Amino acid sequence: MSGLTPTRVVLVGGGYVTLHAYATLLRRVRREVRHGRIEIVVISPDHSHRFHGFTGELLAGMIAPSRVATPLVDILPRARIIRGSVVRIDRAARTVAHTDDDAGTTHVLAFDHLVLGTGSREPLSSVEGLAAHGTALRNPGEITALAQRLAADPTSPAVVIGGGIAGAELATAIADRGNPVTLVHGHDTIAAEWAGHPRLLAHTHRQLAAAGVDVRTGVRASRVTGSAVELSDGTLLPCRHVVATLGERPVEIPGLDDLRDATGRLSTRDDLSVADGIWAAGDAADVAHPVTGAPIPANALWAIKGGDHIGRAIGRALSGRQPRRFGYRGLGRAAAFGRGRAISELYGIGFTGGLAWMLRLTFFLRFMPSRRRALGVVGDLMRRPRHASRSVTAPSPAPAAVAAA
């Protein structure tokens, strides 16, 4: 780490992997960064980090849009931030070609270590018209814009396409505003991620029913227009808002194609390296669970822990030590259906209702990148909600929901 040219660590993406890799690495090399011996560069197409944990609360009008977007310059103060996108990686030359959106130019940047936290996007092309007329959960700023449209048009119908946990959460949040909502899911079971927890699965169905969400399973969206969604059975659903929660496809950058698995994710070694000096975590990475060997879930907590590990691994590599294997084993997951209503799984134990909601809230506040924004979320939630709260007592699920559970 001596000489005139600093060691350069390039972090790609502005999500959880980058934030936590940066913070963990900086704790180990702060002096070297301060004296210019190590340079940290972040390349992201979005100038803000988008915290997705409270997306449902944002859509329901329970928190202000400013709570979930934190400028990268505020939380990565020691990094050089480039607003742009990496368009190619040259593994042999150890360079990345990237756009600079602020300057309107393209540059080539050398790296000593490269961290890929490029995340994923919804496969909008799988449904005709969805890219033109739908809102994608993972596209920067689109959910905030949807929240503003819902606030301006509180009775217009909406369709949510995709019935995983995220789809169930967002459908309930929109319904809580008073908007009629239809949840369309091509498979038979809503929130199948909870399939190993029948009680939590049944509770999810009850919450959807209590919110008045019209659930359509076993049928797919085939076409989206500016005024309706056409289903595969010929049904036409008039709507003003369409939300895509269809799962994810990893963002792929040319240059590492031979290192990807069949799904497009980067195959990682047990220390989360993809190749020498190249690391990946989060939705873009195929990471094996350290105990079971199965692919880990694509969610924020695993991205956070992956970023932490990569920060430590690069710190060890810069000091001449071997990185350790990734050993995080998981904690659980959670979903909320309004204030005081949630389901949570912690170390395999399921919780529902107010306790589940508090567990989820505490956990998400802990990992928000800004303490000021975390306090703002608490303040917003303590105020009287803008929309009438529905009864906590939910009706029994429909027979199909009970069968699915």
C-alpha angles and dihedrals in degrees: 000000000000131000135061097293113073123225104256125214113190119199116195118206134024099243138100096296093056096044095051097039088052095048095046094045093046092055087060102041104026093126093050091049091048091052095045098249091117125036123198116202124187120198114193134154090217122064091211138055109240114214107209099186094091099039091120092052089049093052092045090055093243096122134031118258091239090067095071101045120070120179111244091226089064097052100032100046096155095050130089103234122208117190102216145078134272107239100179141009121209105201096186095049091037093229138127125211110215141171121239104213094189093054097032092231141112123233141179116231126191120222139193093193126018123196117196114203094151094142124196143282134218113264093245093166090068090078121050111245096005095113091052099042107023138081117236119214094219102040110106113264097353096112091050090051090049091052089054092049091049091050090053094045106032100169102044117116122253135196124208113200113205126042106215122118092285092051093050091049095049095044090053092046093053091045089053088063089059097257116136107244134195118195113205119197126174094209131063101249128059115219093009088176085082093053090117090056108056092179092055091044092052090047090054090054091049092052092051090050092048091052091052094243112165103226118203113185130179092031130093135214106250102176138011125202132175091271109025150020118231116210128213091251091058096259115143116212113197110215145152098209131045123187123193118213095157098141123261145288118202119249105248124208117197116247101055099061094125090057096058129100125226092279093053096254121133112256109233132202120233091273091052093253117137095191133343107310094359120105135180139186140155126043093337094059134075101218122178118224107251092232109028099029090223119131110274119240120270100240139120098263094056090047090051093050091044090053091049090052094048091051090054092044094053090046090054092046092051090054093049098258129126117255116245125236119268106262107173110129103190137260110215141264140259144199132195130211100187137317110328093004121100148118123231137181118204118181089337095310116119126221132183138187126014096348091052090048093052092047091052094045093049092048095049094046089053092059100041108120094226125052090201092056092045089055088047090056090052091049093050092049092049092056121086107276117249092229129057110264116234122228117284090220107088127200120247113278121260116266091256090055092050090050091050091050 
